[in-house]
Amino acid sequence: MIYPVVVKLMQDAILKETSGGLPLFNIDTIREAAVTLRGHIRHTELIHSHYFSERLGYPVYFKCENLQRTGSFKVRGATNFIAHQSEELLHNGVISASAGNHAQGVAFASSQAGIKSIVVMPTNTPLAKVLATRDYGAEIRLHGADYDEAASLARQLEEERGMLYVPAFDHELVMAGQGTIGLEILEDLYDVKTILVPIGGGGLISGIATATKSIKPDIRVVGVEAACAPAAFISRRKGQIVPLKTAHSLADGIVVKQLGQKTFPVIEETVDDIVTVKEEEIAHAIVSLMEKANLVVEGSGAVGLAALLSGHFAPKNGKTVVVLSGGNIDLQTISRVVERGMLAEGRYLKVRVDLLDTPGALAGLAHLLAELGANIFHVSHDRRTTDVPLGRAEVHLELETKGPAHIEEVLAGLLKSGYGARVLK
């Protein structure tokens, strides 16, 4: 039996409403999804973090959907949706739109079901996600600047080719699949007090909040968004779905211009609070997870920890679970994120220094930096720019430092030794 502590498994077919034949979305639908997904997805680990627990002052656990098959929670909803469709509806295959994680979920689920799949992805989707989706067997179309533009083409192809559209978040079966994460959390940590969940279109948090609060109504569920794409935050404040004109973030997996029509009322009813985090805070959380927890997590998966580390949300008490929703981050993004994260922590300094254009001047500067304990990561020496007086040179330095206090020591040491230095962003 799956979930022996908190779940009474349903053996009959998924519940239907008496009118319209639409699937209900409630705890029973999520329990049925757990049965459907058995053997197809991974019951991901719930890891207690000693480091972050001590740093924040309360027990912190990570629900590691970054370790899920396809690297994200999205495979749960896609698999549950496809598993409940008739052969007739699946005859011409399925189509969907995604920034990457849903794409891989659809491709994997379709491959497992032995049907064709097409996924439309925004043109700026990280290459790693494009290649991974293709490797799972999907045909890829790159179109549009964001998810919404990609979805527009996918809907057009749906009509032209007679394919079945797999929603990324705004469907009861998809929401139910994602809700199985909530059941797993309660099985592994029944006395959890707070759960932090990333919000994009709302399918993940709708599922988790419904699952956990149906069993333990006193659990606090908090949604976290990127401040550059605050669709849920603004909609909560206005009391209605508010479309965004633009949305862009390092947390590309949760960048959408508006919540789902079906997810919004569930969020309104079940989610206790919604907070936003800045780009630098997301980058810092990604780096912290790599360094302190040995976990590789993409931007959308790191927003929950970013909210805790930045102080945008502080649990009142008790055990806190952070849902790490995905780990599909490409190497180029990791490189940029590590640099930004180190800058934010004061462990990386970019500085411009003016010095005499004489033999040994650069060596003298390097010797001083060594005495100050700064490691030169990169150096660029330019004497030909018109901005620099004759007889002088401009040096751009990238230095590895030991924190904000050390940066102040380095800058003070340069000033004391007669170097004009300017910090670069």
Stockholm file with secondary structure:
# STOCKHOLM 1.0

chainA/1-425         MIYPVVVKLMQDAILKETSGGLPLFNIDTIREAAVTLRGHIRHTELIHSHYFSERLGYPVYFKCENLQRTGSFKVRGATNFIAHQSEELLHNGVISASAGNHAQGVAFASSQAGIKSIVVMPTNTPLAKVLATRDYGAEIRLHGADYDEAASLARQLEEERGMLYVPAFDHELVMAGQGTIGLEILEDLYDVKTILVPIGGGGLISGIATATKSIKPDIRVVGVEAACAPAAFISRRKGQIVPLKTAHSLADGIVVKQLGQKTFPVIEETVDDIVTVKEEEIAHAIVSLMEKANLVVEGSGAVGLAALLSGHFAPKNGKTVVVLSGGNIDLQTISRVVERGMLAEGRYLKVRVDLLDTPGALAGLAHLLAELGANIFHVSHDRRTTDVPLGRAEVHLELETKGPAHIEEVLAGLLKSGYGARVLK
#=GR chainA/1-425 SS CCSTTTCCCCCSCCCBCTTTTCBCCSHHHHHHHHHHHTTTSCCCCEEEEHHHHHHHTSCEEEEEGGGSGGGBTHHHHHHHHHHTSCHHHHTTCEEEECSSHHHHHHHHHHHHHTCCEEEEECTTSCHHHHHHHHHTTCEEEECSSSHHHHHHHHHHHHHHHTCEECCSSSSHHHHHHHHHHHHHHHHHCTTCCEEEEECSSSHHHHHHHHHHHHHCTTCEEEEEEETTSCHHHHHHHHTSCCCCSCCCCSCGGGCCSSCCTTHHHHHHHHCCEEEEECHHHHHHHHHHHHHHHCCCCCHHHHHHHHHHHHTSCCCSSSCEEEEECBCCCCHHHHHHHHHHHHHHTTCEEEEEEEEECSTTHHHHHHHHHHHTTCEEEEEEEECCCTTSCTTEEEEEEEEECSSHHHHHHHHHHHHHTTCEEEEEC
#=GC SS_cons         CCSTTTCCCCCSCCCBCTTTTCBCCSHHHHHHHHHHHTTTSCCCCEEEEHHHHHHHTSCEEEEEGGGSGGGBTHHHHHHHHHHTSCHHHHTTCEEEECSSHHHHHHHHHHHHHTCCEEEEECTTSCHHHHHHHHHTTCEEEECSSSHHHHHHHHHHHHHHHTCEECCSSSSHHHHHHHHHHHHHHHHHCTTCCEEEEECSSSHHHHHHHHHHHHHCTTCEEEEEEETTSCHHHHHHHHTSCCCCSCCCCSCGGGCCSSCCTTHHHHHHHHCCEEEEECHHHHHHHHHHHHHHHCCCCCHHHHHHHHHHHHTSCCCSSSCEEEEECBCCCCHHHHHHHHHHHHHHTTCEEEEEEEEECSTTHHHHHHHHHHHTTCEEEEEEEECCCTTSCTTEEEEEEEEECSSHHHHHHHHHHHHHTTCEEEEEC
//
